[in-house]
Amino acid sequence: DRLGELKDMKVEAAGKIGDADVWKLSGVNAEGDAETHWIDAKTFLTLKSEMVIQHLMGKIPATIDFSDFKTIDGITFPTVMKQQAAGANVISTLADIKINPDIPDATFALPPDVQKLVDKQSKKPAATQPVNP
């Protein structure tokens, strides 16, 4: 939960996102970057977040809108997330959510060609470094 990790958190004026009354919470994350989250005043669900994400291109401001919430096994999830960052708009939609499903170990097995490379690498003798007197 990102909200619990923010420093100098403050609750700002209430507002609206769509039909929902929201509270605006802002603070600073562990990296020292500002974050703002809009929380539904009735459900306490996060409807929107603005933050800085770490990327290969550096720090990038990002906005994420959360919607279409569904409750599964007592846990409420947003099933649609719209992210805007670095000029890109990405919509992620979760079609199916399962809590702690059984996943066979074979699901995480490396493909045979990759496993051969790993095995070959592990058989190489360790490189030795010259010792300076």
C-alpha positions as CSV (number, residue, x, y, z in Angstrom):
1,D,0.0,0.0,0.0
2,R,1.8,3.1,-1.3
3,L,-0.2,5.5,0.9
4,G,1.1,4.1,4.1
5,E,4.7,4.7,2.9
6,L,4.3,8.4,2.2
7,K,6.0,11.0,4.3
8,D,4.6,14.4,5.1
9,M,1.1,13.2,4.1
10,K,-1.7,15.8,4.1
11,V,-5.3,15.7,3.2
12,E,-6.4,18.5,1.0
13,A,-9.7,19.9,-0.1
14,A,-12.5,17.4,-1.1
15,G,-13.5,17.4,-4.7
16,K,-15.1,15.1,-7.3
17,I,-14.0,12.6,-9.9
18,G,-17.1,11.8,-12.0
19,D,-19.9,11.3,-9.6
20,A,-17.7,10.3,-6.6
21,D,-16.8,12.7,-3.8
22,V,-13.1,12.4,-3.2
23,W,-10.3,13.4,-0.8
24,K,-7.0,14.5,-2.2
25,L,-4.0,13.0,-0.3
26,S,-0.5,14.1,-1.1
27,G,2.9,13.3,0.3
28,V,6.5,12.4,-0.5
29,N,7.6,8.8,-1.3
30,A,10.8,7.2,-0.1
31,E,12.7,8.5,-3.2
32,G,11.7,12.1,-2.3
33,D,9.2,12.4,-5.2
34,A,5.7,14.0,-4.7
35,E,2.7,11.7,-5.0
36,T,-1.0,12.6,-5.0
37,H,-3.9,10.2,-4.7
38,W,-7.6,10.8,-4.9
39,I,-9.6,8.6,-2.6
40,D,-13.4,7.9,-2.9
41,A,-14.9,9.3,0.3
42,K,-17.5,6.5,0.5
43,T,-15.6,3.4,-0.5
44,F,-12.1,4.6,0.4
45,L,-10.9,3.2,-3.0
46,T,-8.1,5.0,-4.9
47,L,-9.7,6.5,-8.0
48,K,-6.6,8.3,-9.3
49,S,-2.9,8.6,-8.6
50,E,-0.2,11.0,-9.8
51,M,3.4,10.0,-9.2
52,V,6.9,9.9,-10.6
53,I,8.0,6.5,-12.0
54,Q,11.6,5.4,-12.4
55,H,12.3,4.6,-16.0
56,L,15.3,4.0,-18.2
57,M,14.8,7.5,-19.5
58,G,14.9,8.9,-15.9
59,K,12.1,10.0,-13.7
60,I,8.8,10.4,-15.5
61,P,5.5,11.9,-14.2
62,A,2.6,9.4,-14.5
63,T,-1.1,9.5,-13.9
64,I,-3.2,6.4,-13.3
65,D,-7.0,6.3,-13.3
66,F,-8.6,3.3,-11.6
67,S,-12.2,2.2,-12.4
68,D,-14.6,-0.7,-12.8
69,F,-14.0,-2.2,-9.4
70,K,-14.9,-5.8,-8.6
71,T,-14.8,-7.6,-5.3
72,I,-13.3,-11.1,-5.4
73,D,-12.9,-13.2,-2.2
74,G,-13.5,-10.0,-0.2
75,I,-10.8,-8.0,-1.9
76,T,-11.7,-5.1,-4.2
77,F,-9.7,-4.6,-7.3
78,P,-9.9,-2.0,-10.1
79,T,-10.3,-4.0,-13.4
80,V,-9.5,-1.0,-15.6
81,M,-6.4,1.1,-15.2
82,K,-5.6,4.0,-17.6
83,Q,-2.0,5.2,-17.4
84,Q,-0.5,8.3,-19.0
85,A,3.3,8.7,-18.9
86,A,5.9,10.1,-21.3
87,G,3.3,10.8,-23.9
88,A,1.9,7.3,-24.0
89,N,-1.6,6.2,-23.0
90,V,-2.0,2.6,-21.8
91,I,-5.3,1.0,-20.8
92,S,-5.0,-2.3,-18.9
93,T,-8.1,-4.3,-18.4
94,L,-8.2,-7.3,-16.1
95,A,-10.5,-10.0,-17.5
96,D,-10.1,-12.5,-14.8
97,I,-8.7,-12.3,-11.2
98,K,-7.9,-15.3,-9.1
99,I,-6.7,-15.2,-5.6
100,N,-3.8,-17.6,-4.8
101,P,-4.5,-20.1,-7.6
102,D,-2.5,-23.4,-7.8
103,I,0.2,-22.8,-10.3
104,P,2.3,-25.8,-11.3
105,D,6.1,-25.4,-10.9
106,A,6.5,-26.2,-14.6
107,T,4.9,-22.9,-15.4
108,F,8.1,-21.2,-14.3
109,A,10.5,-23.6,-15.9
110,L,13.0,-22.1,-18.4
111,P,12.6,-23.1,-22.0
112,P,14.9,-26.0,-23.0
113,D,17.3,-23.8,-25.1
114,V,17.6,-21.2,-22.3
115,Q,18.1,-24.0,-19.7
116,K,21.0,-25.3,-21.8
117,L,22.7,-21.9,-21.8
118,V,22.3,-21.7,-18.0
119,D,23.7,-25.2,-17.5
120,K,26.6,-24.4,-19.8
121,Q,27.4,-21.1,-17.9
122,S,27.3,-22.8,-14.5
123,K,29.9,-25.4,-15.7
124,K,32.4,-22.7,-16.5
125,P,35.2,-22.3,-14.0
126,A,35.0,-19.1,-12.0
127,A,37.2,-16.3,-13.3
128,T,40.1,-15.5,-11.1
129,Q,41.2,-12.0,-10.3
130,P,44.9,-11.1,-9.9
131,V,45.8,-10.3,-6.4
132,N,47.7,-7.0,-5.8
133,P,50.4,-7.4,-3.1
